[in-house]
Amino acid sequence: MNTSRKVILVMGALFCFALFAGTAFADAKLPAPQKNGGDGIFGLLERRASGTRSDFPKGEISAEELSTILWAASGLNRGGNGWTVPLAGGRPPYVKIYAVKPDGAFLYDWKEHSLVEVTGKNILGDITDDDFVKKSPCVLVFVTDIGSLGSMSRLNGGNALAWTASGAMTQNAYLAADSLGISGRYMVSMKTGAVASELKLGDADTPLCIMPLGKR
Ligand SMILES: Cc1cc2nc3c(=O)[nH]c(=O)nc-3n(C[C@H](O)[C@H](O)[C@H](O)COP(=O)(O)O)c2cc1C
């Protein structure tokens, strides 16, 4: 094969790879989270509440607001040496957060502070029976990542540790969201089978809870 044919073949292969990579991985770096200002912690604690089911706000959540809420829930802090929530043995987060929005479902990558696309489909109608959740502009889904627990998964199969972490994560999300004028609601009711299949979860991972969000 002559050199120009080889060049054309290599360029063709690179083009196909770029095309595939572009469609398969619609990853997005999140804007920097808000790390100062906002409402004081004691005022936030004084008024913390779940958004009401019958009147749940439906206002859009901006990329900056989502970035801040996800960072509050399990982002890196202390110059990259810790996380915003306490984790058993100081292990990396063993609860994953997915952001489910009308434009698709995305896994939060706390290392890169980015979103990794899992599906470009709107799955909001599939994962819940609650109308107000279906209409929410963004629903966070908390899922165990038992593999990340390593040897610590022997403690109650890791699930007790994951539930504890999800409580701290969602409380941080409640408070950060409220400071941004966003309501959230911690919920265990969801269609777990649909969540598992639409988010392509592994056999070991269990959906724990969801948190619809809406700007007031
Ligand atoms: C473990 C747990 C599970 C919950 N599951 C649901 C749920 O499935 N559906 C729902 O609408 N609210 C759910 N909630 C929200 C509670 O109903 C809500 O926190 C409670 O009514 C108190 O309201 P507050 O958060 O405004 O104080 C849950 C809360 C907790 C702590």
Ligand as a Chemical Component Dictionary entry (heavy atoms), coordinates in Angstrom:
data_LIG
# 
_chem_comp.id                   LIG 
_chem_comp.type                 NON-POLYMER 
_chem_comp.pdbx_formal_charge   0 
_chem_comp.three_letter_code    LIG 
# 
loop_
_chem_comp_atom.comp_id 
_chem_comp_atom.atom_id 
_chem_comp_atom.alt_atom_id 
_chem_comp_atom.type_symbol 
_chem_comp_atom.charge 
_chem_comp_atom.model_Cartn_x 
_chem_comp_atom.model_Cartn_y 
_chem_comp_atom.model_Cartn_z 
_chem_comp_atom.pdbx_ordinal 
LIG C1  C1  C 0 -36.033 8.330  54.720 1  
LIG C2  C2  C 0 -36.995 9.297  54.075 2  
LIG C3  C3  C 0 -37.786 8.872  53.037 3  
LIG C4  C4  C 0 -38.661 9.759  52.394 4  
LIG N1  N1  N 0 -39.368 9.318  51.319 5  
LIG C5  C5  C 0 -40.246 10.149 50.742 6  
LIG C6  C6  C 0 -41.009 9.714  49.632 7  
LIG O1  O1  O 0 -40.866 8.593  49.162 8  
LIG N2  N2  N 0 -41.904 10.573 49.072 9  
LIG C7  C7  C 0 -42.061 11.841 49.530 10 
LIG O2  O2  O 0 -42.866 12.587 48.985 11 
LIG N3  N3  N 0 -41.331 12.295 50.580 12 
LIG C8  C8  C 0 -40.432 11.491 51.193 13 
LIG N4  N4  N 0 -39.675 11.935 52.249 14 
LIG C9  C9  C 0 -39.818 13.329 52.708 15 
LIG C10 C10 C 0 -40.565 13.383 54.023 16 
LIG O3  O3  O 0 -41.902 13.023 53.838 17 
LIG C11 C11 C 0 -40.396 14.778 54.609 18 
LIG O4  O4  O 0 -39.044 14.996 54.933 19 
LIG C12 C12 C 0 -41.261 14.918 55.854 20 
LIG O5  O5  O 0 -42.604 15.042 55.462 21 
LIG C13 C13 C 0 -40.870 16.088 56.706 22 
LIG O6  O6  O 0 -40.908 17.289 55.958 23 
LIG P1  P1  P 0 -39.668 18.316 55.977 24 
LIG O7  O7  O 0 -38.534 17.659 55.240 25 
LIG O8  O8  O 0 -40.186 19.535 55.245 26 
LIG O9  O9  O 0 -39.302 18.586 57.382 27 
LIG C14 C14 C 0 -38.778 11.090 52.864 28 
LIG C15 C15 C 0 -37.968 11.505 53.910 29 
LIG C16 C16 C 0 -37.091 10.648 54.500 30 
LIG C17 C17 C 0 -36.203 11.159 55.620 31 
# 
loop_
_chem_comp_bond.comp_id 
_chem_comp_bond.atom_id_1 
_chem_comp_bond.atom_id_2 
_chem_comp_bond.value_order 
_chem_comp_bond.pdbx_ordinal 
LIG C1  C2  SING 1  
LIG C2  C3  SING 2  
LIG C2  C16 DOUB 3  
LIG C3  C4  DOUB 4  
LIG C4  N1  SING 5  
LIG C4  C14 SING 6  
LIG N1  C5  DOUB 7  
LIG C5  C6  SING 8  
LIG C5  C8  SING 9  
LIG C6  O1  DOUB 10 
LIG C6  N2  SING 11 
LIG N2  C7  SING 12 
LIG C7  O2  DOUB 13 
LIG C7  N3  SING 14 
LIG N3  C8  DOUB 15 
LIG C8  N4  SING 16 
LIG N4  C9  SING 17 
LIG N4  C14 SING 18 
LIG C9  C10 SING 19 
LIG C10 O3  SING 20 
LIG C10 C11 SING 21 
LIG C11 O4  SING 22 
LIG C11 C12 SING 23 
LIG C12 O5  SING 24 
LIG C12 C13 SING 25 
LIG C13 O6  SING 26 
LIG O6  P1  SING 27 
LIG P1  O7  DOUB 28 
LIG P1  O8  SING 29 
LIG P1  O9  SING 30 
LIG C14 C15 DOUB 31 
LIG C15 C16 SING 32 
LIG C16 C17 SING 33 
# 
